[in-house]
Amino acid sequence: MKISIYKACSSLGVHINGAEQGPEKINKFDKEVDKIVTIKQKNIVKSNDKNDKKKNIKELNEFNEELFNKIKNDKNFIITLGGDHSIAISTILASKQKNDNLGIIWIDSHADYHNFDTTISGNIHGTPFATVTGQNKDEVSYFAKGNYVDPKNVVLLGARDVESPEYINLEKAGVKVITTEDIKKGNIKEEFLWLRMSHMRRESHMALF
């Protein structure tokens, strides 16, 4: 199996800098890696306006469209290194173009399931999980042409710090949520039995975030 690593050097989804430096710091890979691609964000002055609910959306869209097109046309097994969470938008949706029954295991204490009506910060890195399941229409995913992941094919694993509006969004969408409390109480076996059976029925390829 051939492997491609994409270094997605972007922090455009958040109002502070730093996350864009992470991917370039990771340089030690197995010798079997076939291709390494580095994509860098534009050097911009970021929006820090609390009333701006779509911070840096133009530059973020440009970055994600480039990443999307490169991954979509790459036939290798893809590993993407970010970057803030907004890079998941292009990574997942590019994979969805190649695998129609794609499923997602989103491992995070946060949900990243805001839409542009519920976000408080306006940082787009709080929206990607919602975006790839079609909850934000095409404002930050126009390049996918509406080909989103079915919310019934995804699970949020390890949730413990989810904001109330996100819980409402998750419930409306029908996303399976497994909390840290579920894990502590031993419910994880039953939950993963559900996940395994769902995966087997769909014969899905899984994107892990």
C-alpha positions in Angstrom: 0.0 0.0 0.0 1.4 3.4 -1.0 1.1 6.2 1.6 0.9 10.0 1.1 1.4 12.4 3.9 -0.1 15.9 3.6 1.3 18.6 5.9 -1.6 21.0 6.2 0.1 24.0 7.7 -2.9 26.1 8.6 -4.3 27.9 11.6 -6.8 29.9 9.6 -9.6 28.3 11.6 -8.6 30.1 14.8 -7.9 33.7 15.7 -4.4 33.0 17.1 -1.3 31.7 15.4 0.8 28.6 16.1 -1.0 25.5 14.9 0.3 26.1 11.4 3.8 25.3 12.6 3.0 21.8 13.9 3.1 19.8 10.6 6.5 21.0 9.5 8.0 20.0 12.8 7.1 16.4 12.2 9.9 15.0 9.9 10.6 11.5 11.0 8.5 9.0 9.0 8.7 5.4 8.1 10.8 4.7 5.0 7.7 3.3 3.3 6.1 6.7 2.9 5.8 7.4 -0.8 4.9 11.0 -1.0 5.0 14.1 1.3 3.1 17.2 0.3 3.3 20.5 2.2 0.6 23.1 1.9 1.0 26.5 3.6 -1.5 29.1 4.5 -1.2 32.7 3.3 0.5 35.1 5.6 -2.4 37.3 6.7 -3.5 39.5 9.6 -6.2 37.5 11.2 -9.6 38.8 12.2 -10.0 39.2 16.0 -13.4 40.9 15.9 -15.8 39.2 18.4 -18.7 40.1 16.1 -17.1 38.3 13.1 -18.7 34.9 13.0 -16.9 33.7 10.0 -13.3 34.6 10.7 -10.8 34.4 7.8 -13.3 32.5 5.7 -11.9 33.6 2.4 -8.3 32.5 3.0 -9.5 29.3 4.8 -11.7 28.4 1.8 -8.7 28.9 -0.6 -6.5 26.8 1.6 -9.0 24.0 2.0 -9.9 23.9 -1.7 -6.3 23.4 -2.6 -5.9 20.6 0.0 -9.2 19.0 -1.1 -8.2 18.9 -4.8 -4.8 17.3 -4.0 -6.2 14.6 -1.8 -9.2 13.9 -4.1 -6.8 13.1 -6.9 -4.4 11.1 -4.9 -4.9 7.3 -5.1 -2.6 6.5 -2.2 -3.6 6.0 1.5 -3.8 9.5 2.9 -2.5 10.8 6.3 -3.1 14.5 6.9 -1.2 16.4 9.6 -2.7 19.7 10.9 -3.0 22.4 11.6 -6.2 23.4 13.4 -9.3 21.3 13.1 -10.7 23.2 10.0 -8.3 21.2 7.8 -10.6 18.2 8.5 -13.2 19.8 6.2 -11.2 19.3 3.1 -9.6 16.1 4.2 -12.8 14.3 5.0 -14.8 15.6 2.1 -12.0 14.7 -0.4 -12.1 11.2 1.0 -15.9 11.2 0.6 -15.5 11.8 -3.1 -13.6 8.5 -3.3 -15.6 6.4 -0.8 -19.3 7.1 -0.9 -20.1 5.1 2.3 -17.4 6.9 4.3 -17.9 6.9 8.1 -16.1 9.0 10.7 -14.9 8.3 14.2 -14.3 11.8 15.7 -12.2 11.4 18.9 -12.4 14.7 20.8 -13.5 16.1 24.1 -15.2 18.8 22.1 -17.8 18.3 19.4 -16.7 20.9 16.8 -20.4 20.8 15.8 -21.3 24.4 15.8 -23.0 26.1 12.8 -22.7 29.7 11.9 -25.9 30.5 14.0 -24.6 28.9 17.2 -20.9 29.7 17.1 -19.8 32.3 19.7 -16.2 32.8 18.8 -16.6 32.7 15.0 -13.5 30.5 14.8 -14.2 28.0 12.0 -12.2 25.3 13.8 -15.3 24.8 16.0 -17.5 23.8 13.0 -15.7 21.1 10.9 -17.5 18.1 12.2 -20.9 19.8 11.5 -19.6 21.0 8.2 -18.6 17.6 6.8 -22.1 16.2 7.7 -23.8 19.0 5.7 -24.9 21.2 8.6 -23.3 24.4 7.3 -24.4 24.0 3.7 -21.6 25.0 1.3 -20.2 28.2 2.9 -16.9 26.5 3.8 -17.3 23.3 1.7 -18.5 24.5 -1.7 -15.8 22.5 -3.4 -17.5 19.2 -2.3 -20.6 20.1 -4.3 -23.0 18.9 -1.6 -21.4 15.4 -1.3 -21.4 15.2 2.5 -21.0 12.4 5.0 -24.3 11.0 6.3 -24.6 12.0 10.1 -25.9 8.5 10.7 -22.5 7.1 9.6 -20.5 9.1 12.2 -19.8 8.9 15.9 -18.3 11.4 18.4 -16.1 9.5 20.8 -14.8 10.8 24.2 -17.0 13.9 24.5 -16.8 15.7 27.8 -16.9 19.5 27.0 -19.7 20.0 24.5 -21.6 23.3 24.5 -25.4 23.2 24.8 -26.1 24.5 21.3 -23.8 21.7 19.9 -25.7 19.0 21.8 -28.9 20.3 20.1 -27.2 20.3 16.7 -25.9 16.8 17.3 -29.3 15.5 18.4 -31.1 17.1 15.4 -28.5 15.6 13.0 -28.7 12.1 14.6 -25.0 11.8 15.4 -24.0 9.0 17.8 -22.3 10.5 20.9 -20.1 8.4 23.3 -19.0 10.5 26.3 -16.2 10.0 28.7 -18.8 9.0 31.3 -20.0 6.3 29.0 -16.5 5.0 28.9 -16.0 5.2 32.7 -19.2 3.4 33.4 -18.3 0.6 31.1 -20.9 1.3 28.5 -18.2 1.5 25.8 -18.5 -2.2 25.0 -22.1 -1.9 24.0 -21.5 1.3 22.1 -18.6 -0.2 20.1 -20.8 -3.2 19.4 -23.2 -0.8 17.8 -20.4 0.9 15.9 -19.0 -2.4 14.7 -22.3 -3.7 13.5 -23.1 -0.4 11.7 -19.7 -0.4 10.1 -20.2 -4.0 8.9 -23.6 -3.2 7.4 -22.3 -0.2 5.5 -18.9 -1.7 4.6 -17.7 1.9 5.2 -14.2 3.2 4.9 -13.5 5.2 8.1 -11.9 8.6 8.5 -10.5 8.9 12.0 -10.2 12.4 13.6 
